[in-house]
């Protein structure tokens, strides 16, 4: 089966649950552009990163990202913030060497039931959504 996760839905979810304004856009079939909009001092700043879908397994999705050293530092600061305020989520996200970002769905409390009953087959970037191929276990 195929499931579509719309960029607009994802943007609304992130803003509602984490208070962050983000936008997502397709770069190519395996790459999504992510823009984080933050108010810093007296101006709004945009931080852009490209996430390339490297691999997807039953429980883990691996991205490589293209970001400056400053943005990578901000990502690590965001993970530290998450560790303090959302400790149940910190095990789910890992920044690895080689500009890799791993998302372990088995460590996301709300996704455990999905991981146990569904198997990932594929994930792709469409014009306005992620297209995820799943099968029942």
C-alpha positions in Angstrom: 0.0 0.0 0.0 1.1 3.6 -0.5 0.7 6.3 2.1 1.1 10.0 1.4 2.5 12.3 4.1 1.8 15.8 2.8 4.3 18.5 3.4 1.6 20.9 4.6 0.4 18.3 7.2 4.0 17.8 8.4 4.6 21.6 8.6 1.4 22.0 10.7 2.3 19.1 13.0 5.8 20.4 13.7 4.5 23.9 14.4 1.7 22.7 16.7 3.8 20.3 18.7 7.2 21.9 18.7 6.6 25.6 18.0 8.9 25.6 14.9 8.0 27.1 11.6 9.4 24.9 8.8 8.7 24.4 5.1 9.4 21.4 2.9 9.9 21.2 -0.8 10.9 18.6 -3.4 14.3 19.0 -4.9 14.3 15.6 -6.7 12.9 12.1 -6.2 15.2 11.4 -3.3 15.9 14.9 -2.0 13.7 17.3 0.1 14.6 20.8 0.9 13.8 21.9 4.5 13.7 25.5 5.6 13.6 26.4 9.3 12.3 29.9 10.0 13.4 31.4 13.3 13.2 34.9 14.7 16.6 35.9 15.9 17.2 39.3 17.5 15.0 41.6 15.3 14.8 39.6 12.1 13.5 36.3 10.8 16.3 34.1 9.6 15.9 31.1 7.3 18.1 28.0 7.7 18.1 25.7 4.7 19.2 22.1 4.6 18.8 19.4 1.9 17.9 15.9 3.1 18.6 13.0 0.8 16.8 9.8 1.5 19.7 7.3 1.7 18.0 4.2 3.0 14.9 2.9 4.7 14.4 -0.3 6.7 11.6 -1.6 8.8 12.5 0.6 11.7 15.1 3.1 10.5 15.2 5.9 7.9 18.7 7.3 7.1 19.2 10.7 5.5 22.3 12.5 4.4 22.2 16.2 4.7 24.0 19.1 3.2 24.5 21.9 5.7 27.0 24.4 6.8 29.0 23.9 10.0 26.8 26.6 11.6 23.6 24.7 10.7 25.1 21.4 11.9 25.8 23.2 15.3 22.2 24.4 15.4 21.0 20.8 14.7 23.0 19.6 17.7 21.6 22.4 19.8 18.1 21.3 18.7 18.8 17.7 19.8 20.0 19.0 23.2 16.8 21.0 23.5 14.8 17.9 22.6 16.7 15.8 25.2 15.6 18.3 27.9 12.0 18.8 26.8 11.1 15.7 24.9 13.3 13.0 26.4 11.1 10.2 24.9 12.1 11.4 21.4 15.9 11.8 21.8 16.6 8.1 21.2 14.7 8.4 17.9 17.0 10.9 16.3 20.7 10.6 15.9 23.2 12.8 14.1 26.0 10.5 12.8 29.4 11.1 11.2 29.4 11.9 7.5 26.5 14.2 7.8 24.0 11.4 8.3 20.8 11.7 10.2 19.1 8.5 11.4 15.4 8.4 12.5 14.6 5.2 14.5 10.9 4.7 14.4 11.0 1.9 16.9 12.1 4.5 19.5 9.2 6.9 18.8 6.5 6.0 21.3 3.6 6.9 19.0 5.1 4.9 16.1 5.8 1.6 17.9 2.5 0.1 17.0 2.9 1.1 13.4 6.5 -0.4 13.2 5.2 -3.7 14.7 2.4 -4.0 12.2 3.8 -2.4 9.0 7.0 -2.9 7.1 8.6 -0.2 5.0 9.2 -1.0 1.4 10.1 2.4 -0.1 10.0 6.1 0.5 10.2 8.8 -2.2 9.7 12.6 -2.4 6.8 13.8 -4.5 5.9 17.4 -5.4 3.9 18.0 -2.2 4.4 14.9 -0.1 6.5 11.9 1.0 5.2 8.8 -0.7 5.8 5.8 1.6 5.4 2.2 0.4 4.2 -0.2 3.2 3.1 -3.7 3.6 1.4 -5.5 6.5 3.4 -7.9 8.6 
